[in-house]
Amino acid sequence: MHSQSTRWSSITAQAANPGQLRSWRRSTSEYHRARGEPAPLRAAIELYRLIQRHAHDDAHGGWVEHFARDWQPILDTNVHVEVESAGCKSANTHFHLMEAFAELAELTRDADVIRSLAEALQINQQRFYPRNPNDAVGIRHPDWRPVPGQADAELAYGHNFEFAWLTLRAEKVLGHGPRWATSRPTSGTPGITVQMPSWAACFIAGRGAARRPRPDKVWRVQAEWLAALTEAAQHNPKPECVAALAQTAEFVLKHQADRDGIWFDTVTRDGTPKDTRKAHNLKANYHDVRASKRGDRGSPAVAHSTCRVNCPRSSPRHAPQRPGEAATLLEGDRTC
């Protein structure tokens, strides 16, 4: 991205979903943080005002999620939308809005942004991710009434992990904590401590009241589990947490990451590749890159595990290509 050729303000009118617009707001905030240029931050604030003007639900709180290009809300539940469900509010959109608000609030200390961050945090904790992980839901009606069937719907474990560590980030920006009790979905999610005693990577989701797990292992779930474990280990490096981080990193290296370092979409429970796509409409390597980079600020044990994931040369898939060429593994490699 080159700031000289980027028309920062022109892009804000081209998308029509706050959950997608938050990617633009987060990226402009990060671009400003990296380069110190004022234009990206002004664009992020402009986009924030735009979302508040068109998408904030003043009657019930939270944000409406789907719009036509003229910002008319799409509330008909029969309309097909790319992400989540038309006419509903989703955990996915609200915790990603919380993520973007946190970065913008830290950079600007704008009072309106801080209030929006606090609102998003409260909604996520009260409406989507209560203290009991079994009570988590993915969508609700606009007035927060339950959507029929959600108790038996599939629960995406990766969203639980993502909510947990993004909550800690939001609380830090707000000056609240962190309040570790609010992050319990990380360690208490069904399918992790109960269904996976080895801690080696995580199932994608569970279905039904008992949250019976679907045992495939998808890139975004492993990435968010790594991010959550990294956050936990940085604050309180208990041996079992560091071990879980190391074992998950090892699984990703052996099975999820290809020899070029890009992660397969899906592998089976034992690590056999199942969906070997590396990019598609919903896979832009956002989750894995973000998770890999979170270890840079951690303890040596944390940095070691996340560095291994971030370095394709440390993967066992990085095998010799030609006779006589030596395979490069972490033990003999100083590039990490």
Secondary structure, DSSP 8 states (H G I E B T S, - for coil): --GGG--GGGGGGS---HHHHHHHHHHHHHHHHHH--HHHHHHHHHHHHHHHHHHB-TTTSSB---B-TT--B---TTS--SSS-TTSEEHHHHHHHHHHHHHHHHHH--HHHHHHHHHHHHHIIIII--SSGGG--SEE-TTS-B-TTGGGS-EEHHHHHHHHHHHHHHHHHHT----GGGGTHHHH-TTTTTT-TT-SS--SEEETTTTEEE--EEHHHHHHHHHHHHHHHHH---HHHHHHHHHHHHHIIIIIB-TTS-B-SEE-TTS-EEE----BTTBSSHHHHHHHHGGGGS-HHHHHHHHHHH-GGGSTT---SSTT-----GGG----
